[in-house]
């Protein structure tokens, strides 16, 4: 069992930065690939970024490549999303998730989900 709790969301101006954190509980944390998804108002949930169990592999949505960076700290059982050069279209609720592999996690086939944290980017 893994519980995920996101933090770090807030209001930021376009061009600014935020760092999201997701604290995880559970001994099996290192065995899961981790990802960030987001859901904007009136839109479906979309994949943002994912990282493999060993942090040797990462994947990003085209819309965030070069601006967002995902990382994990297995010792602290946490995953992070550094978001730079934020745009109004990045406004959404951001969720972290844990899955069996990088591939399945990217596809949204995740075993655990957090409750989400709101990110609002003003123009």
Protein Blocks (a to p, Z undefined) as FASTA:
>chain_A
ZZdddehiacddehiacddddddedjklmmpccddddddehiacddfbdcdfkopaccdd
fklgokaccdddfklopaddddehiafklgccddddddfbfklmmnopafbdcebjaddd
dZZ
